[in-house]
Every structure is written in C-alpha cells, then in structure tokens.
C-alpha cells in the first residue's frame, strides 16, 4: 500500500481515520508536505490537532503497516527522500 488520497485535516479524523499503525503525512493548503509521522494514525493526528503543533496543516494522508518497525523505517525513508530533494526536513519535522 502507498500513501492514501488526501483527507481534510480537522476533527472529522475521529470518525474517519483508522486507529491502526501507520505512517502519515500532513500537507498545507497546496498539499505540500509539512510533516511526516508514524504511530496509531487517529491517535497521533488528533494529538497534533489538539496541541496545535502543525497550524499550517490542512490535509493528511496515510499508509498502514503491521509493525512499529515497519512504520519507523517508512517514516525515515520519507524523511530522507524529502531532505535529499529539498535540502531540509519538512517544516514541522524540524520543530517538533
């Protein structure tokens, strides 16, 4: 599986996102990546949303995995690819 379609990043996450292990991507209004993370998708997204950690995020998408090790490996791959392409990490990965 690859990262899913973009979904609106708001409190509807509670009803529409899975609470399964995975990697997620937050995007701004133009769907430009502002953060990559991993863990239980719903829990982590709501945590970021409630703490207002990524105020420019407007969309999210995710990919599910079976283990935390798979999640961490995929997250690191995404971060490495992003940094290689842009020369920096996504804005909120540098801050959080």
Secondary structure as GFF3:
##gff-version 3
##sequence-region A 1 96
A	DSSP	beta_strand	7	8	.	.	.	ID=ss1
A	DSSP	alpha_helix	13	16	.	.	.	ID=ss2
A	DSSP	beta_strand	21	27	.	.	.	ID=ss3
A	DSSP	beta_strand	33	40	.	.	.	ID=ss4
A	DSSP	alpha_helix	41	51	.	.	.	ID=ss5
A	DSSP	beta_strand	59	64	.	.	.	ID=ss6
A	DSSP	alpha_helix	68	86	.	.	.	ID=ss7
A	DSSP	alpha_helix	91	95	.	.	.	ID=ss8
###
